[in-house]
Amino acid sequence: MAVFYRRLPRFEYFLPKTIMEALSVLKKHKGSAKVFAGGTDLIPLLKRREIPIPKSVIDLKGIFGLDKLAYDESSGLSIGPLTTISALTRSQVIMQRFPSLFQAASSIGSPQVRNRGTFAGNICTAVPSADSAPALLTLDATITIRDLNGERVVPIYQFFTGPRMTVLKPDEILVEISVPNPVPGSRGVYLKLSPRHSMDLAIVGVAVLGVSENGFCKNVKIALGAVAPTPIRAPIAEAILNDQRITSDLIDEAARNAITQCSPIDDHRASQEYRCNMIYAMTRRALNQVFAQ
């Protein structure tokens, strides 16, 4: 019996030692190069011919210091572009101070994928179902982007422009994700609905952050994934809750309102109707967890 093998497309491979060297190569090959970090998204896409074959691939793993995961009590959390997803799941600081990020990282892929894949890569792929995005949206994260001329900082809510589309230009590299400390007393949660949890893409992802103060909701932030062309915040649902006394009816109203801010699709994984029902159910569940007395 004949056995056929599909070869990986050929491309020119670069392993720069500094970020400036990487940017120089990227500038030279503008529009025809791909940046490689963990490769858990890029390599399967190339094998399946789902993206154009690049003329060159720039591997960032030779650059020292890009795998940093640092916490400062005054400035918050800093995540480098080579920081693996597993690094976040092993961090006591993440678990204790940024629980929604811990839950999001823990729900991405298999252990093998988390050991290889990078947290920043999960953002740069910009799929609507990216587990890391809703938690980062509630935490008001910012993205530092660099080219040969300098850096710019983009709020996470401006980073995504469409399915698999971001504000990154062909000659730019994401160099840092910054997450400020949450408001004192905040509680955060990320919930994911999928057939096999971390082994599948989210059908619906919900992140909630807020403070329960003397029976009132404060600083409420709600973000949703896999229910619109990009991960989104739910500002009207947040406004329903903010500075209001916590009641089951109030939480129910906010959860139902979250549906109106989404535009879920019908596909092989779930119908639009089912996704709408789950937006309500999971938003209500997340709110109850955050504001439980």
Disulfide bonds with the S-S distance in Angstrom:
none
